[in-house]
Amino acid sequence: MKRLPILCFLFFGFLFRVCVVAASSARPFRVSPPLFAMRGGSSSKTKQNQDSYRLLALAIQNRLPEDEAVDVDKLTKILSSLASAQMALKGLDGAAHEAYARTHDEASLDTKVSGRARRSAARAGCAADGLLAAELCELLERPNLLESNSETGPLVKREILVNATSVKMKKDSNVTVLVLYEPGYNSGAGLDHGGIEDLAGSSVGSKTCGRLLVIVGDSLAMDLPKTCAILDTIPVEVELHAGLVANEIASVQGTLYRTAGRLLRELEPTLRKYNQTAVHFVGRSLAGGVAALAAAIFDGTLPMPPDARTKHNKMRRKPVMEEIDEGPTKNETRGQELEGLGRGRSSAVVLGAPPCLSANVKAAFVKSIMYGDDVVCRTTAESLDRLYSRVNRNVKGGIIGRQMGWMTDTVSLTMLSLKTHAHGSEGEEARLVVPGQAFLVRPRRLGGVCSMHEVGSSKGGREALRAAVLWQLHDVLLSKSMWKHHQLESYIHGLDRVQLRGFDDKSKVEEIY
């Protein structure tokens, strides 16, 4: 907590610095719309805006006590009203970006800044990896594409090994998996999969012959209330078998973790047959979380969840002595063999995946891409608790409290985000985050482009402060676009508009802020 005043000073100092740079620049600064109008992204129709808030209202309505029940229409209006506080913070980020973009051009770029080349390369590779993941996810959302015989179609030089097999997730939901094989693939695997080296065909890491593409989809990808119901559960503890600390505890999203185990058991014959190839998992929404956790289990970073059919149906493993005395069952032995079977060969790129893995597990072979205000990427039981508290304060605040509440809500959100940032790695084994390396794609008003930022628990300094306060990655970001930005079309559109400074496509200079 002693760091909090310093962080506040640095945050507001950063905003002041942006204003000074804009004012002192030699380039003319054109008159812009008011601050709160400078928000990235495209606008939606009024009905679509209300639909986003209504869907979220349906998702959290059951959290209200019966004696304080609020109908969906009123709850929708409350959420719309609360969005003002977060739009104020979002507007600051839009203003800072626009000020920077208007006062800096390619000629003013300082190429001596430490780490710029590495960051630019990582972003370029991530954008390409994300578009490949979107293309593959589209095969499950549009099955007719699998019937295409075009020379440029998605099945060129690929074979279907497993065609749309369903795996149970919950009683009324499931995931669907499609497995493709690329016999001609001869590039990196695991940590070396994808990225800028893969694009250039110059991967210097481990290379494999052939690649399995495991594409995961879920039946709830278009159902926000049911998606939130699955994510609104307390994280489950697991005991890690790999890492620097023996028997270290980590946390996972229980439903997605168990589903990942079922998925690997379903694919076990295929995974054992192609045991020398790269195995790349992709997925979107809840399926993205399943894909990331499956990749982590297959790599050996996470233990295999116990089979529900065995008598040892517990998330945390028994002490070693008990296992020696009783001996593992046949199903447990198979699970242990799958755990780590793809070490060094497993990787994943997921779109719009929810927080499903604790921050102390550094699964660097997984890339998570978030777009704009995507609500699923910010939804956990903890973030829904905070949203419920805000709603409850609004309900009990009276007329004056509701009218002035956005001001206190803005201050409250800012202070809470700063506290979260100040705590750093404290309690990270119990805090769920999006898995692996996290990248945020931000739609921008100026030029109709998108910027890409590497975020996550391993990032510090200015980026971490922006992620916690301006981008609000730890809270449900109420906006008219929060559900629209979760759709696959939005991810494709956003990734296609990412501009990277220093990469010229002969028609425009790509830039990233």
MOVEN-V50945 format. One record per residue. RES is the residue in one letter. OMEGA is omega in radians with two decimals (* if undefined). Layout:
# MOVEN-V50945
res={RES | RES}
omega={OMEGA | OMEGA}
This chain:
# MOVEN-V50945
res={M | K | R | L | P | I | L | C | F | L | F | F | G | F | L | F | R | V | C | V | V | A | A | S | S | A | R | P | F | R | V | S | P | P | L | F | A | M | R | G | G | S | S | S | K | T | K | Q | N | Q | D | S | Y | R | L | L | A | L | A | I | Q | N | R | L | P | E | D | E | A | V | D | V | D | K | L | T | K | I | L | S | S | L | A | S | A | Q | M | A | L | K | G | L | D | G | A | A | H | E | A | Y | A | R | T | H | D | E | A | S | L | D | T | K | V | S | G | R | A | R | R | S | A | A | R | A | G | C | A | A | D | G | L | L | A | A | E | L | C | E | L | L | E | R | P | N | L | L | E | S | N | S | E | T | G | P | L | V | K | R | E | I | L | V | N | A | T | S | V | K | M | K | K | D | S | N | V | T | V | L | V | L | Y | E | P | G | Y | N | S | G | A | G | L | D | H | G | G | I | E | D | L | A | G | S | S | V | G | S | K | T | C | G | R | L | L | V | I | V | G | D | S | L | A | M | D | L | P | K | T | C | A | I | L | D | T | I | P | V | E | V | E | L | H | A | G | L | V | A | N | E | I | A | S | V | Q | G | T | L | Y | R | T | A | G | R | L | L | R | E | L | E | P | T | L | R | K | Y | N | Q | T | A | V | H | F | V | G | R | S | L | A | G | G | V | A | A | L | A | A | A | I | F | D | G | T | L | P | M | P | P | D | A | R | T | K | H | N | K | M | R | R | K | P | V | M | E | E | I | D | E | G | P | T | K | N | E | T | R | G | Q | E | L | E | G | L | G | R | G | R | S | S | A | V | V | L | G | A | P | P | C | L | S | A | N | V | K | A | A | F | V | K | S | I | M | Y | G | D | D | V | V | C | R | T | T | A | E | S | L | D | R | L | Y | S | R | V | N | R | N | V | K | G | G | I | I | G | R | Q | M | G | W | M | T | D | T | V | S | L | T | M | L | S | L | K | T | H | A | H | G | S | E | G | E | E | A | R | L | V | V | P | G | Q | A | F | L | V | R | P | R | R | L | G | G | V | C | S | M | H | E | V | G | S | S | K | G | G | R | E | A | L | R | A | A | V | L | W | Q | L | H | D | V | L | L | S | K | S | M | W | K | H | H | Q | L | E | S | Y | I | H | G | L | D | R | V | Q | L | R | G | F | D | D | K | S | K | V | E | E | I | Y}
omega={3.12 | -3.13 | -3.01 | 3.11 | 3.13 | 3.14 | 3.09 | -3.14 | 3.14 | -3.11 | -3.12 | 3.03 | 3.10 | 3.10 | 3.12 | 3.13 | 3.10 | -3.13 | -3.14 | 3.12 | -3.14 | -3.07 | -3.04 | -3.09 | 3.12 | -3.13 | 3.12 | 3.11 | -3.08 | 3.13 | -3.07 | 3.08 | 3.10 | -3.05 | -3.03 | 3.07 | -3.06 | -3.12 | -3.10 | 3.05 | -3.13 | -3.13 | 3.13 | 3.07 | -3.09 | -3.12 | 3.13 | 3.11 | -3.14 | 3.13 | 3.13 | 3.14 | -3.14 | 3.11 | 3.12 | 3.09 | 3.08 | -3.09 | -3.06 | -3.08 | -3.10 | 3.10 | -3.12 | 3.10 | -3.10 | -3.13 | 3.09 | -3.07 | 3.11 | -3.13 | -3.02 | -3.12 | 3.13 | 3.12 | 3.09 | 3.12 | 3.12 | 3.13 | 3.11 | 3.12 | 3.14 | -3.13 | -3.10 | -3.12 | -3.10 | 3.08 | 3.08 | 3.12 | 3.11 | 3.12 | 3.09 | 3.12 | 3.11 | 3.13 | 3.13 | 3.14 | -3.10 | 3.10 | 3.13 | -3.08 | -3.11 | -3.06 | 3.12 | 3.05 | -3.08 | -3.10 | -3.10 | -3.09 | 3.09 | -3.08 | -3.11 | -3.13 | -3.07 | 3.05 | -3.08 | -3.12 | -3.13 | -3.12 | 3.14 | 3.12 | 3.14 | -3.13 | 3.12 | 3.12 | -3.14 | 3.12 | 3.11 | 3.11 | 3.13 | 3.12 | 3.06 | 3.13 | 3.12 | 3.11 | -3.13 | 3.11 | -3.14 | 3.13 | 3.10 | -3.13 | 3.08 | -3.05 | -3.14 | 3.12 | 3.14 | -3.13 | -3.10 | 3.09 | -3.10 | 3.12 | 3.10 | -3.10 | -3.07 | -3.09 | 3.10 | -3.13 | 3.10 | 3.11 | 3.07 | 3.11 | 3.11 | -3.02 | 2.98 | 3.08 | -3.10 | 3.08 | -3.07 | 3.03 | 3.04 | -3.08 | -3.07 | -3.14 | 3.13 | 3.01 | 3.11 | -3.10 | 3.06 | -3.12 | 3.08 | 3.11 | 3.08 | -3.09 | -3.08 | -3.11 | -3.13 | -3.11 | -3.00 | 3.09 | 3.13 | 3.13 | -3.09 | -3.12 | 3.06 | -3.14 | -3.07 | 3.13 | 3.14 | 3.10 | -3.10 | -3.12 | -3.07 | -3.13 | -3.10 | -3.12 | 3.14 | 3.13 | 3.13 | 3.05 | -3.14 | -3.14 | 2.98 | 3.05 | -3.12 | -3.06 | -3.05 | 3.05 | 3.13 | -3.05 | -3.09 | -3.06 | -3.14 | -3.08 | -3.09 | -3.14 | -3.14 | 3.06 | 3.11 | 3.13 | 3.12 | -3.09 | -3.09 | 3.12 | -3.14 | 3.12 | -3.13 | 3.14 | 3.02 | -3.13 | -3.07 | 3.11 | -3.13 | 3.12 | -3.09 | -3.10 | -3.12 | 3.09 | 3.09 | -3.13 | 3.04 | 3.13 | 3.12 | 3.00 | -2.93 | -3.08 | -3.11 | 3.13 | 3.11 | 3.12 | 3.10 | 3.09 | 3.11 | -3.14 | -3.13 | 3.10 | 3.11 | -3.08 | -3.02 | -3.14 | -3.14 | -3.12 | 3.13 | -3.14 | -3.12 | -3.00 | 3.08 | -3.06 | 2.99 | 3.11 | -3.04 | -3.13 | 3.03 | 3.11 | 3.12 | 3.11 | 3.12 | 3.12 | 3.05 | 3.07 | 3.11 | -3.13 | -3.13 | 3.14 | 3.09 | 3.11 | 3.14 | 3.10 | -3.10 | 3.10 | -3.10 | 3.10 | 3.08 | 3.06 | 3.07 | 3.09 | -3.13 | 3.11 | -3.12 | -3.11 | -3.14 | -3.13 | 3.14 | -3.07 | 3.09 | -3.14 | -3.12 | -3.11 | 3.09 | 3.06 | -3.04 | -3.09 | 3.13 | -3.13 | -3.14 | -3.11 | -3.03 | -3.11 | -3.11 | 3.06 | -3.13 | -3.13 | 3.11 | 3.12 | 3.12 | 3.14 | 3.14 | 3.12 | 3.09 | 3.12 | -3.14 | 3.14 | -3.12 | -3.12 | -3.12 | -3.13 | -3.02 | 3.09 | 3.14 | 2.94 | -3.06 | -3.10 | 3.07 | -3.13 | 3.11 | 2.99 | -3.04 | -3.10 | -3.08 | -3.01 | -3.12 | 3.09 | -3.08 | -3.14 | -3.02 | 3.12 | 3.10 | 3.03 | 3.10 | -3.13 | 3.10 | -3.13 | 2.99 | -3.04 | -3.08 | -3.04 | -3.07 | -3.13 | -3.07 | -3.00 | 2.98 | 3.07 | -3.13 | 3.14 | 3.06 | 3.05 | -3.13 | 3.10 | 3.10 | 3.12 | 3.11 | 3.12 | -3.11 | 3.10 | 3.13 | -3.12 | -3.07 | -3.04 | -3.11 | -3.08 | -3.11 | 3.13 | 3.13 | -3.13 | -3.09 | -3.01 | -3.08 | 3.13 | 3.13 | 3.12 | 3.12 | 3.12 | -3.14 | 3.13 | -3.12 | -3.12 | 3.13 | 3.13 | 3.11 | 3.09 | 3.11 | 3.13 | -3.10 | -3.12 | 3.08 | -3.07 | -3.13 | 3.12 | -3.07 | 3.13 | 3.13 | -3.08 | -3.14 | 3.06 | 3.04 | -2.97 | 2.99 | 3.07 | -3.07 | 3.10 | 3.12 | 3.06 | -3.08 | 3.04 | -3.08 | -3.12 | -3.08 | 3.09 | 3.13 | -3.11 | 3.08 | 3.01 | 3.13 | -3.09 | 3.03 | -3.10 | 3.09 | -3.03 | -3.11 | -3.12 | 3.13 | 3.05 | -3.03 | -3.10 | 3.14 | 3.13 | 3.10 | 3.14 | -3.08 | -3.01 | -3.03 | -3.12 | 3.02 | -3.09 | -3.12 | 3.14 | 3.05 | -3.10 | -3.12 | 3.10 | 3.14 | -3.06 | -2.98 | 3.11 | 3.09 | -3.13 | 3.11 | -3.06 | -3.12 | 3.14 | 3.13 | 3.11 | 3.12 | -3.13 | -3.11 | -3.14 | 3.14 | -3.12 | 3.12 | 3.14 | -3.05 | -3.11 | 3.10 | 3.11 | -3.05 | 3.12 | 3.09 | 3.13 | -3.13 | 3.05 | -3.14 | -3.05 | 3.05 | 3.13 | *}
